[in-house]
Amino acid sequence: LRVQNKKLYLATFAAVLGPLSFGFVLGYSSPVIPELRKINDPKLRLDSSQASWFGSVVTLGAAAGGILGGYLVDKVGRKLSLMLCSIPYVFGYVVIISAQNVWMLYFGRMLTGLASGITSLVVPVYISEVSHPKVRGMLGSCVQLMVVTGILGAYVAGITLKWRWLAVLCSFPACIMLLFMSFMPETPRFLLNQNKRSEAIASLRFLRGPHADHALECRQIEASVQEEGLNLSEFKNPSIYRPLLIGVALMFFQQVTGINAVMFYAETIFEDANFKESRMASVVVGSIQVCFTAVAALIIDKTGRKVLLYISGIIMALSTALFGLYFKIVLPDRNNSSNPEVWFTLNSASPGTESSISWLAVVSLGLFVAGFALGWGPVPWLVISEIFPLKARGISSGACVLTNWVMAFLITKEFNDFIGFLTSYGTFWLFSAFCCLNVTFTAFCVPETKGQTLEQIEAYFRRS
């Protein structure tokens, strides 16, 4: 068992270097946008609109990456897809490092977004297919843990590094992933789907150790592997369309909590909220996210998926309501759309108001991030890697990742407009309402997958 776990953890570590790269991509914009808004070079200086594009264009690239990843994961396999996505990561950073104008910055961000989209689809599938049920929840949660570690890494490095050197640092994890993944096996399920039984046995021997019953596990996987391709007409089958609808809804609800808007603009939010050490405040937010995602990874196989989604949704609903209350007090009866350059016009409040209750903003943001990290951060990615039947895994995962990133783009890009239209407190109260909807959706629609094999989960949807 010890040998098996070491090899399995090694394969997981190699794969989650992808989400670490993806976290660096997401975190890169927070320390870099304030720097590029003040830079001396007029060709690279960002105004408010360009800053929002710099933050959100990643999500458009990632949406395209979700579609491409859905194709690659079924055609060339899980392992090769991961190795291929390191190319746009590195090339994207090279473009950013050598950027002479804003369009080169956009193009570099688009490429790193494309790689992030492929990564966010392929890594959960790879990990769920190489893991055994007792540790699949913990290993699957490591995807989100590495994403938030990457975000924190970008925040911390951004304190001392200029934007070009930060891009150099961010390109390292993708290079290491390419090297490590070349020594890791393809997943047994993909190999059996390709009628490569001897290679699947060799893969299981690597992942489970020499003393496990490889032939038995092979037969169990083969029983659920259907070699024929997937026809569109099969989406009328509840065993295919039900998990797809649940997966798409999970991705939609994850984004409408507003998490990406808060994380992309964490530093700008703190600056506009008159916190003197805005960069350190962003590091604190990132640290909270890492700690609570680690807690979720450790307890998810004991508590189950649904319990964490309930707790997470309730905490986020309360904290966003409190955040809205903070801005309602600081901006009494004032719509801040009159100044589109500033999201939170706290200087319009009566003197001393924001400093006397600034603790409320800090506590609200900390609670929100902790709540998200406990459930709605890691669990949706884990669940979509578990619930799809093998033959529909590529196309269904692609649809979910596309939904996630299109919603992330809309929320991130339009955050400024939301605040202009609804006011800052109205925007956070809207996020709070969606968090309440998340809890209701979990109660009625999400199945519990704790401790079940992927074949048992597939059989559950066939029966129902």
N, C-alpha and C positions, 0 to 999 in steps of 0.2 A: 504493500500500500504506500510505503514511504517513497519508493522508487517511482511508482505511478504518479504520486502527487507532485514530486519534483519536476518530472518531465511535463506534466500537464500545466503546472504553474509557469514553466519556462515558455511553453507555447503561448500561454495567455499573455505573459509579459511582452513577448515579441509583438503580438497583435495589438496590445494596448498602447504601444508607442505611437500608433496611428492617432487614437483619440488624444494623446498628449500633444501631438502636432496640431490637431484640430483646436485644442484649448489655447495654444499659443496664438493661433490665427484669430480666435474670438477675443482674446485678451489684448492683442496687439493694438487695437484701435483706441483703447481707453487712455493709455499714457501718451500715445502718438498724436491724437487729434488736437489736444491743447498745444502741443509743441508746433505742429504744422499750421495752426491758426495764428501763431506769432512769428513764424520764420521770416527771415529777411528776403529770401528769394521770392519775387512776386509770381513766378511760374509754378511754384510749389505751395504757396500759401493758400490755405483753405478758408473760404467764407462759411457761413452757417449752413447753407444748402449743400455745398461740396463736402462739408464735414459729415452731414447725415448720409450722403452717398458713400463716402469712404467707409463709414461704419456698416452700412446695409448692403453694399454691392456684393459682399461675401456671401450673403444669404441667397442671392440670385445664382451665383456660381454653384453654391451647394445644392440648390434645387435641380440644376442641370446635372450635377454629380449624382444626385439620387436616381435620376432616370438612367444615366450611363452605368451606374453601379448595379442597378437592377438587371441590366443586360449582361454586364461582365461577370457577375457572381454566378450566373447559370451557364454562361458560355465557356469561360476560361477557368472557372473555379474560384474558391475563396482565397487561397494562398496567392495565386498569381495576381488577382485583382488588387490585393493589399500591396504587393510589390510594385505594381504599375502606378498606383496612386502617389507613390513617393516622388515621381517625376514632376507632376504639376506643382506639388508642394515646393520643391527646390527651385524649379524654374520661376515660379511666382515670386519667391523672395529675391531671386537674382534680378528680376525686372524692377522690384521695389527699390533694391539697393542702388541700381543704376538709373533710377528715375530722374528725368530732366523736366517733367511737367506733371500736372495733375492726372492726365489721361493714362500715363504710365503707372501711376499709383493705383488707379482704378483697375487697370488690366492685371497688375500683379495681385491685387486683392481678389479679383475674379478667379484667377488661376488657383490661388490657395483655397478659395471657396469651393471650387470644383473638386479638388482633392479631399476637402473636408466632407463634402456630400457623399463621395464614394466611401470614405472611411466610416462615416456614421451609419451606413447601410451594411457594409461588409463585416466589420469587426464584431458586432453583436451576433451575426449569423455564424461566423467562424467559432466564436467562443461557445455559443449554445450547442454547436454540433460536436465540439471536441470534449465538452464537459460531461460528467455524470451527474445525475439528479441531485445528489446530496450537496454538491458545491456549485451547481450551475447558477443559483441566485447570487452567491457571493462573487463569483468570477464575472458574471454578467454585469454586476453593479460596478465592477472595476473600470468599465468603459466610461461611465459618468465621473468616477473618481479621478481618472486620468485627465478628462476634459477640464474639470475644475482645477486640478493641479497645474495644468498648462496655463489656464487663465491667471492663476495666482503667480506663476512663474513669470509671465509677461508683465504683470503689475510690479512685482519686486524688481525685475531687471530694468524696467522702464524708469525707476527712480534714478539709476546711475547711468544707463546707456542712452545715447542719442538714437534717433529713429532708425538710421541705417545700420548701426551696430546691433540694435535690437533685432532687426530682420536677419542678420547673420546668425545670431544665437537661435532664433526661432526655426532656422532650417536644419539644425543638427538632429532633432529626434527623428525626422523623416529619413535621413541618411542611415541612422542606426537601425531603424525598422527594416529598411531594404536589406541590410546586411544580415540581421538576425532571422528574418522570415525565410531567407534562402535555405536555412538549415532546419526549418520546421516542416511537419507533414501537412498534406492536404487533409481535409476532414473526411472521415470514413463514409459519411452519408453521401457526399458528392462523388466519391470514388465508386461506391456501389451503384449510384445512379448512372455512372458511366460504364458499368459492367467491368470494373477493375477490382475483382474480389481479392486477389493476392496483395495488391497495393493497399487495399482497405485493411486487411489483416495486419500488414506491416505498420500502418498508421496506428491501429489500435494497440499493437505491441509497444510502440513508442509512448503512447498516451496513458496506457493502463499498466505497463510493466509486463514482464515475461510470465507472471504467474496467474494472470486473469484469464477467464474463459473467453477468448477472442471469438471463437467460432459461434458461441451462443449469442453474443452481442451482435455479431454479423447477421445471424439468422433473424434476430428481432428487428434489426434495421431493414433487412431485405423484405420482411413481411409488409412493411409500410411503404417501401419504395415502389413507385409505379413508373415504369420506364417510358410509357407513352408521353408525348408532349402535352402541353396544356392548351385546350381550345377555349376561345372566348365563351362558347356556349356553356362551358362548365362553371362559369361564374353564376349561373342560376342555381347551382348546388349550394345549399346552406353550409356545408362543411368547408366551402371556399369563401363564399361572400360574407358569412357571419364574422369569422376572424378578421377579414379585410376591413369591414365596417368598424369593428372594435378598435383595430390598429389605427385607422385613419382618425377616428374620433379622439383616441388617446393623444395623438400628435397635435391635433387641433387644440384640445383643451390644455395641453402642456404650454403652448405658446401664448394663448390668450390670458394666462396668468400675468403676462407682462415681463417675465423674467429677462428676456433678451434686451428689451429696452433699458431696463435697469442696469444690466451688466455692461452693455456696450457703452453707455453714457455715465457709468458710475462716477468717474472722476469729474466730468462736466457737471453732473448733478450736485456733487459736493462743493465744487467751486461756486456754482450759482446759488447754493444754499449757504454761502459765506463761511464754509469751514476752511480755516487757514491751511491745514495740512490735508488737502484733498487727496494727494497721492497716497499718503499713509492710511487715510480712511478707506480707499479702494483696496489696499492690501489687507486691512482688517476684514472687509467684506469677503474678499477672496479666501482668506484663512477660515472664516466661519463656514463657507461653502465646502471647503476640503474636509474639515473636521466632521461635519454632519453627513456628508456623502460617505465617508469612511464608516461612520456609525451605522448607516443604512446597509452598507455592504456586509458588515459583521452580523447584523441581526435579521437580514431579509429571509434567510432560509429557516429561521425559527418562527418569526412572526407571520410570515406570508406576505404576499404582494398587496392585497387589498387593505390590510390594517394600516400599512405605511401610507397608502394613498389617502385613506380617511384622515389620519393624523396630519399629514402634510397639507391637505386641502383646507382643513379647519384653521390651522396656524396661519396659512397664507391669507385666507379670507379676513381674519382678525387684523393681521398686520397691515394689509393694504387699506383696510377701513381706517386704522389709526393714522396711516400716512396721509390719507385724504383729510382726516380731522386736523392734522398738523398744518397742512396748507390752507385749510379753511380758516384756521385761527390767524395764521400769518398774513393771509391775503383776504381780509374781510370784504365780501361783496364786491370783488374786483375781478373782471375778466382780463387775463394778461395777454390776450391776442393782439393788443395794441402795440406790443413790442416783440416782433417775431424773432429778433436776434437773441432774446433771452427767454429761456423756458420758465424759470422760476424768478419772477421779479420781486424778490424778497425785500429789496430796498424800498418798496412802496408801503411796507408795513410800518406800523408805528414804532419809533425807535426802541430798541431793546427787546421787542417782542420775540424775534426769532432766537436771540441768544438765551432768553430765559426758558424757552421750551425746545431748544435745539436737541436736547436729550431724547425728545419724543421721536424726532426724525431718525436719529441714530438707532434707537431701540426698534422702531418699526422696520427699518431697512434690515437690521440684523436678524430680526424674527422672520421676516419674509424670506431672506436667503437661506436661513436654517431650515425653515419649513419646506421650501422647494427642494433643498438638498436631501432631506429625509425621505421624500417619496416621489413627487412629480418630476424630479430631475432624473434619477436612475431608473425608476420602475417602468415607465412607458417603453424605454429602449429595451429593457429586459423582456417585457411581455411580448413585444412584436417579434423578438428573436425566437420566442417559444411557440406561439400559437398558430403559425402558418404551416399548412401541409407542405411537404418537401417540394412537390412539383410546382407549387404556386409561390414558393418562398421568394424568388427573385423579383417577380412582377409585383407581388403584394408589398414586399419591403420597399421597393422603389416608389410605389404609390404613397406609402406612409412617410418616407423621407421627403418626397416632393411636397406633401401637405405640410410637414413640419417646417421646411425651409421657406416655402411661399408665405406661410403665416408669420414666420420670424421676420421676413423681409417687410411685410405689411406693417407689423407692429413696430419694428425698429425705424423704418423710414417715416412712418406717419405719427410717431410719438410726439414730435414737435407740433404737428397739426392737431392732434387730439387735445393737447394742452391748450392750444389757441381756441379750439372750438368748445371743449367741455370744461375748461379751466383745469389747473393741475389737480385740485381736489376731486373734481368730477371724474377725471381720468383714472385716478387710483380707486375711486369707489366703483367704477365700471370693472376694473380688474378684480375687485373684491366680489362683485356679483358673479363673475365667471368662476372664481374659486369655489363659490357655493354650488354652482352647477357641476363642477368637477366631482364633488363629493356625491351628489345625486346620481351622476352617470356611473361612478364606480359601484355604488350600491346595487344598481339594477342591471348593469351590462357586462362588467368585467369579471371573467372567471378566475378562480384561484388556481394557480399552477404550481404551488409549492410542493416539492418532493415527487413530482410526476415526471416520467420520461417523456421525451418529445412524441413518441409513438402513442402513449396514453392520452396526451393532450389532443393529438390528431383524432384518436378514436372517440374522444368526448364530443368533438364537434360533429363527427359523422353520426353518432347516436342521436344528438339533439337536433 
